[in-house]
Amino acid sequence: MKRIAIFTSGGDAPGMNACIRAVVRGAMYHKVEVFGIRRGYSGMIEGDIHPMTSRDVSNIIQRGGTILKSARSRRFTTPEGRQQAYENLKALGIEGLVAIGGNGTFTGADIFFNEFKIPTVGAPGTIDNDLYGTDFTIGYDTAVNTALDAIDKIRDTADSHDRIFFIEVMGRDSGYIAIQSGIGGGAEFVVVPENASEPVSAVIKTLKQGFVKKKSSSIVVVAEGEKEGRATEIAEKIKKTIDVEVDIRVTTLGHVQRGGAPTAQDRILASRLGLGALEGLLRGQKNVMVGIINNRLTYTPFIECITKDKPISDDLLRMVHILS
């Protein structure tokens, strides 16, 4: 394999640039030409594909976001769009792809491989940490630390005014950010999609126990994908149900969790995964995601990453209850 391309797709995540850098510098080391595809599958269809050199990735390891930009492409969901993407890659002699992204990115790559047999190795870039086949995804550690910093600040004002704060963090289908930032921030309760029990009644029970202990302020962390509703809805349900007069406020952290300089852990993880993706591709890996499990590099078929769940440990859910 003499010529490959790299792209980022879906939601951006801190550390994507470190991963891009590792792929490009690794390609230079192995004497392989590397192209960058801007704006993911959209750029692949539109031919926004350009050669990259070591200089193109200088001074980016510390930057958030992605220098290759990211976008979601409806055209790539059509056979005509994928055909055009293939023609553009073929015209440039590109023999393999490194895709940095999440569930949607790998779904597209799986379909693309089945149709055109261009080998693709994925690197897990998503703050949600919801991909089967790796212990951690690129951007997750930074997002948790961003959420934790906000929780620490909000706790100061909650304590000053004797308030209960409901803090909504990202996690459409996964409660990993919520559970880790909740434990790290000393939250009284964490509401996550993986918790099958009734969260509203459980939160009320925990808050009432706090009232008995004369606890004047509390923090409840809510994952945005919780089945009972988002933080505002859960807070309203509790306000109507609870028989004690309390001052309840809601803070939604939103996309602030996606930005910022990646932590040391995310920079190292992304570098390791980027080089692992490139070298796996050169060794003949295809239609797989590179990951790290128990500190060892692994390769998992896209179909497993897409379809298999990555549950939160029951020990973490139990820990929140005990330590609150």
Summary of the structure (lengths in Angstrom):
residues: 324
radius of gyration: 21.7
end to end distance: 54.5
largest distance: 71.0
contacts: 1214
relative contact order: 0.18
helix: 46%
strand: 19%
